[in-house]
């Protein structure tokens, strides 16, 4: 056996004796390779190990937990800013000596830019990165709040600063969904999106209470904006310190620093590297780079080249794909339901239960608790549904490199259980309408609000996750499309539902709303489950053919 390691020059070598010894088997494999691999040794029991799969992400579980907390804090800004403004309307009307209609225009301005901001910054985050967009938008948010706190007399400045405030706050959701898609495989996105969505909806619930308490205790609108300045600055520092660039088109799975620009690194990692350099611990640094894994990243373009090809209206195309139209309908229609419930709550509790403004603000708390509960539960349910569908079709889930969703029925996994939730949601809406019409006990009304809030959060999370799943290459753009659809459907819904409320009593109003949302929702779920994967596959193949021909 000692002659095996020598250079072979004999064209007819003697037959090889197989052995189970590890070192000799390694030599046999080398010998076979030298003979071309197709000779008499082709049936040798020695086989090469399959290559280790490249992990989908190098972010650890603890890093994901920290990012989940940071993203939740970021997503709370837009709804918190929008709703804490409501109690300030009388103070602003008196301070600026203008009409109620003029002050209400500031609400319209905020809603308009709430829809435009994700459409602008969502596609940019898919192209130039999440971190840079986050830092820019949060800086706009902080400066907008600072201007509102300092503005004493100019109504025109109030309008402009409200637009700047909304522009900076409203991009957070679209960018956050992009970060989740960057660092989580499809089988675990539910547990990541649940808490993020909880924070998002919590802001809408506690905003009126916080705004009312601050305005009531201080008697001035300025302290509300100063509080939001502090929120914006703290969040900007948090993103700068702890959020590295995650966009996969730029940094792949996050495991390579070779192609990063300086603004794509978190300040904490720069500080740690500086400390390592000061200690001369180059060995530790090299070992850290090896542990992060291979990460093939395409050659980088300059930031100007990346921006040149960004189309802020790209999210509009998402709306007209048949596989995403019904997904957008599901999350948009239940946004209309929530908006309709929240809009009539002050009148209900003032006219029927004779509550004052502070008590009306407190009635939002049960619904907020329902949203928190629903967000926590649906995240775990989504991951359970994914694993159940995979087990039913014999699919082996790859939690390291991530599943190829082009061949996985992700629509069926996400929509699983939706019919049951639709039945509950419809029954609760109808019951809520007739409960307030018949002046039912306050506890019954608050319990129904709790259930309605949790159901709405379940539908938001489920179908926003599905939207990210079917557009893995541009998740923030898809989330921006969802934002536009939500705002447009809410505006249209209010215009249609207000005359309906005036013509009918509250019982028939909520009955109509429940039947509409439940019936159309059931039809949308049926189409998503039966045709969604077919339409998605056809869209992907059509895009591939277009790229090949181009």
Secondary structure by P-SEA (a helix, b strand, c coil): ccccccccccccccbbbbbccaaaaaaaaaaaaaacccccccccccccccccccccccccaaaaaaaaaaaaaaaaaaaaaaaccccaaaaaaaaacccaaaaaaaaaaaaaaaaaaaaaaaaaaacccaaaaaaaaaaaaaaaaaaaaaccccaaaaaaaaaaaaaaccaaaaaaaaaaaaccccccccccaaaaaaaaaaaaaaaaaaaaaaaaacccaaaaaaaaaaaaaaaaaaaaccccccccccccccccccccccccccaaaaaaaaaaaaacaaaaaaaaaaaaccccccccccaaaaaaacccaaaaaaaaccccaaaaaaaaaaaaaaaaaaaaaaaaaaacccccaaaaaacaaaaaaaaaaaaaaaaaaaaaaaaaaaaaacccccccccccccccaaaaaaacaaaaaaaaaaaaaaaaaaaaaacccaaaaaaaaaaaaaaaaaaaaaaaaaaaaaccccaaaaaaaaaaaaaaaaaaaaaaaaaaaaaccaaaaaaaaaaaaaaaaaaaaaaaaccaaaaaaaaaaaaaaaaaac
